[in-house]
Amino acid sequence: MAIDDKTQTELEAAAFRRLVAHLQGRTDVQNIDLMNLAGFCRNCLSNWLKDAADERGIGLSKDESRAAVYGMPYEAWKQLHQGEAKPDQLAAFEKAKPAH
C-alpha cells in the first residue's frame, strides 16, 4: 500500500503526539530507565524536536521543546516526578552509555 508524503507525515505526527502523551502519563517511568532500556529519554525527544525546528529555521528554545515533551516546565516536572537514581540504574547507564 503506497502512502503519499502528506499522509506519511500526518501519521508520523500522530504517532509522535501519542508517544509524548504516553510519556506524560507515565511519570513513574524515570528518564534513566528509558535510557537504560531504549537508549533515549524525554530529554532526547525534546532535543530531537528542537533539532527539527532548528533545521527549519523555527525559533524553539530548549525550555520550550522540553515543555512540549514534558507537558510542563522541565524544572516543575523534576520537582514533581524525578527521583534519585538508584545505584543499579546508574551502573546500567554507565554500562550502556548511549552515544548521543
N, C-alpha and C positions, 0 to 999 in steps of 0.2 A: 504494500500500500504506500503510495507516494504521498508525502505531505509537503505542501508548499512552505516557503520560508516564513511567511507571516504566521501561519498556523503553528509551525515548529516553535517559533519564538513565543507565541501565546501559551503553548503547552509547557515550555520550559519555565516561563514566568509563573505560571500557576503552580508548578512543582516547587519552585523556589519559595513562593509565598506559603505553601503548605509546610515545607521544611522549616521555615522561620517560625510559623505559628506553632508547630510541634515543639521546637526547641524552647519557645517562650513558655509553653505549658509544662515542660519537663524541667522545672527549676531544680529538681532533685538530682539531675544529672550534671555533675560538675564538668567544667571545661577540661580538666586534666583527665577525666575518664574518657571524654570524647577523643582527646589527643592520643591517649594510650590505645584505644580500640580502633579508631578510624583515621588517625593522623591529621585531623583537623578539629577545630572547635568554633565556638561562636565568634571569637576574635578573628579567626582566619576568614570566616564567612563575611564578616564586616569589612575586612581588608580587601577581599575579592570584590565586594560591592563598590568600595571606594576606588579600587584599581579600574573597574569598568567605567565608573564616572569620569575618572581622570583621563582615560583613553579617549573619551568623547568630549573632553573639554567642559565637563559639567562640574561646577563647584560643589563638592560634597566633602565636608570635613570628616576627620577621623571620628570625632564625637558624634556627628550626625549619622555616619554609617553604623556606628555601634548602637546608637539609639534605635535605628531601623531594625537591627537584628535582635537586640535585647528587649525591645518594646518599652524601654525607659532609658534614662541616662545610665551609662555603664557603672558609675560610682554608686548609684542607687541600687542597681542590681547586685553589685558586690556586697553592699551592706545587708541587703535582704536575703541573699541566697548563697553567697560563696562561703564555703567552709575552708578550714585549713587542710592542706593536702596531707594525707597520711604517708608515713614512710614507705609503705608498699607502692603507693601511687607514684611517689617521687622516684623510687627505684625503677619502676616500669617505664616512666618517662625518660629517665636517663638512658635506659637500655634501648628504647625505640628512637629517641632523638629525631623527631621529624625534621626534614631538611628544608624548611622554608621559613 
